[in-house]
Amino acid sequence: MTQPERRYVITFGCPDRTGIVARISQFLADAGGWIVEAAYHTDQDTGWFFTRQEVLAGSLPFGMDALRAQFAEVAAELGGEWTVTDTGERRRVVILVSKEGHCLYDLLGRVASGELDIDIPAVIGNHTDLAGITEAHGIPFHHVEFPREGKDAAFARVRELVAEHNPHAIVLARFMQILPTSLCAEWSGRALNIHHSFLPSFVGAKPYHQAHQRGVKLVGATCHYVTAELDAGPIVEQDVIRVGHADSIPDMVRKGRDIEKVVLARGLRWHLENRVLVHGNKTVVF
């Protein structure tokens, strides 16, 4: 598979005003930067401007550190929030699981086929059901037992295991454990959850049961960032599938799993490509 040219990705958000695009474009042009992708958006409700720019790394006469230092001056002048990342840096993802394996199987398959070009240095589970498939892909599986009461020690161990790899993303692939506030804060902007409903409808552990009782005609899935408020973090991606009056709860679960896999894969890819800009509890996805 041909690898794309190395690029630097700049994301930026600030209060909207005239001249922002011109200032960023001029900065890159003065440095000799070759822009190969650019996207812009203004949120009329908040008055914020957002942009994402991809620049060929080889077109600049300096490296990442110098680019960050120089763009920091531009960002300070415009008064915004920014990131600069390098596509040449391999993305690392740690996955947290429980018993249900459909999302894990899907991600492992995408990695094995080369569709998702990332490293998964560890999978952590509170049950051992998915150890075999994980290790079959050559990935270490770590079992951390979670008691019914007093889970602080278990979460502390999970934190240690994740910190060993300093991942770009921590994926809760149907982990089915509520993260403590401290971990939500530490992993803010990196922890992605897949919730098996079209949020904000049907939060909690059994959304398909709720959907069946309500007689809905669509069920969905939501990939969102994890926050201290359950199933209420900024939404990255969603999708739905039609269900009918004859569908049982197991039917809804079966159909919903297909949507969960696709939505999680999309959301993770966009996060790792720095296409998701978070502002408050909303996202802009370029």
N, C-alpha and C positions, 0 to 999 in steps of 0.2 A: 504494500500500500504506500503510495507516494505521500510523504509528509509535507504539509503546507509550510511555507516560509515562516520563520520566526517573526512574531509580531509583539509590539508593546500595546497594551490595551489601557486606554485612559477613560475613566468614568468620572463624571463631574456633575454636581448639582448646586444651584445657588438661587437666590431671589432673582426673578426675571427682570431684565432690562435690555435696552438696546446695546449692541456692540459686543455681546458675549461670544458669539460665533466668530466674529471678525478677530477678536483678541486671541482666541485659542488657535484659530487657523494661522494667524500671523506668527504666533510663537512657533508653531510647527514648521511653517514655511521658512522662517529665518534659520531654523536649525537644519533645514534640508530634509525634513520628515516627509515621507511619501504616505499619504493617507489612503488606505485601501478600503476602509469601511467607516461610515459616519452616520449617526442617527441622532435625532433631536426630538424633544417633547417639552411642551409647556403645560403645566397643570393649572388650568384656569381657577380651580377652587382654592389652591394654596398660593398661587402666584410664583411657583418655583419652576425653574428651567432645568432640564436634564439633558445630558449628552453622553454618548459612548463613541470613542474614536479608536480605530485600529491603525497602527503605523508600522510599516516594515522596519524591523529592528536594524537591518543592514543599511538603511538609508540615513541613519543618524550617525554623527561622528563621535558619539559617546554612548555609554552603557546605561543600565537601569538606574544606578545610584545617581548619576548626574541628571538623568531625565527627571527623576523624582524631585531632586533638589531644585531644579530650574522650574518645573511645573508648580511646585509648592509656592513659588513667588507669584505666579500668575493666579493661582487659586486664592492666595491671600489678598491679592488686589481686587478680585471679583467677589470675595467673601463667600466661599462655598466649601462643600465637602467633596473629597476626591479620593480616587485610588489609581495607582499605576501598577499593572501586572505584566508578567512576561509569559507568553505562550510556550516558551522554551523550557519552563519549569514544569516538571511532571506533577500532575495533580494527585494528591493522596486522599483516599476516602476510607474512613472506618465505618463499618456497618453494625448497627445494634439490632438484634433479632430476638424473637421468642420461639414460638412453635410453628407459626404459619410461614411457609417458605416461598410462596409464589413471587414475592417482590425480590427476595434474595436470588432465587433461581434466574429470574429475568436479568438482573444486573450482572450476575456471574456470566451468563450466556453472552451478554453484550460485550463484556470485557474480553472473554475468550475468543470471540469472533473478530475483535479489533474495532468493533463499532464504537465502543466507549474506551478511549485510549487513556486509561488511568491506572494507578496502582491501588490495590486494596491490601494494605499490610496486615489487617486484622479484621476478624468478625467476632463480635462479642455477643453471647447469648445467655439469657437467664434460664434456659433449658438446653439440653444437649441434642435435641431432635435434628438440628441442622448442622451438626458437627461434621458428619460424613460428607455431605455435598460440598461443604466449604473446603475441607481438607483434600477432597478429590480434585479441586482446582488449585491445589498447592498453596492455600492460604491458611495461616494459623487460626484456629478457633479457640476462643477463651471462654470457659464456662464460669459465670459468676452467679452463684445461687442467691435468690432474693427471698427472704423469709416474708411471711404475711405481715409481720409487725417489725418495726425497727430496721428500716432499709438503709440507714445512713452508711454503714460499713460497706454494703454492697455497692452503693453509688460511689463511695470513695475509691473502691477498687476499679470500677469502670472508668472513673476519672483518670486514675493512674495509667491504665492501659491505653486510653485515648491519647493522653499527653505524651506518651512515649513516641508517638508518630507525628505529632503536630499536624494533623490533617487539615486540608482545605475544606473538607465537609465531613460532618458526622451525620449519617443517615439512619433515622429510626424507621427501619423497614418492618413495620408492624411489631415494634418492640413491646407495646402494650404496658409500659410502665411510665408513670408521670414523673418527669424530671424535677428534682428539687430546684427551688428558686436560684440557688447559688450556681448550679450547673447551667441553667437557662442564661444567666448573666455571663458566665465564662465562655459559653459557646455561642453567644449572641451573633447572629449573622452567618453562622456556620452550620448550625444544627437544622436539618430538614426532616420533616415528618410527613408521612403519607397517611391521610385520614380517609377512612372509607365512607365518606359522604360528601355531598356538594355543600360545603360550608357556606354560610353560617347555619344551615339546617342540620339538625340531628348530630349534635356534639356528643361526646362520650363513647363508651365502649361498645354499644350495640346499636349502631345507626340503622342497620338493615332491618332489625326488629321494629324500630320506630317507623321506618319508611313503610314497612308492610302494614303496620297498624293504621297508618295514615292513608294508605291506598294511593301512594304516589305513582306516577307514570314514568318517571325518570329517576334513576339512581346515579350517583356520581362519585368522584374521588377528588381530593384536594391535596396538593403538595404545598406546604407552608413552612415558614420558619417557626422554630419553637420559641415560645415565650412563656412567662410564668402563668399567664392566663390560658387555661386549657383550650386547645383547638382554636385559638383566637389570634395566632401570629399572622404576620403579613403573608398574603397568598401569592404563590409563585405561578402555579398552573392548576387548571381544573378541566374536567371533561365529564360527560354523562353518557349513559346508555339507556335505551327505552326498555321498560318492563311493563307487563300487563297484569290484568286482574287475576289471571290464572297462575301467575308466578308465586311459588312458595318462598319462604325465607331462604332455604337452601338455593333456590333458583336465583334469587337476588344476589346472594353471596357469590355464587359461581360467575354470574355476569359482571358483578362489581369487581371481582379480582382482575379481570382483563383490563378494565379501566385503570385500576390502581397501578398496575405495572407500567402502563404507558405514561401515565401522568407523573409518576415518580421519576422515570427515566428522563423525561423531558425537563422536569424541574431541576434535576441534578445537573444535567448537561448545561442548561442555561446559567445555573449558579457557577459552575466551574469555568465557564467561558466569560464570566463577569458581565453577563447580560442583564442582571437583576439589580436595579437600584432601589433601595428601600428609603422611604421618606415617611416618618410616622408609622402608621400601621398599614400603609399602602405600598405597592411596588410599581415601578416602571420596568417593563421587560422588553429590551431591545432585540 
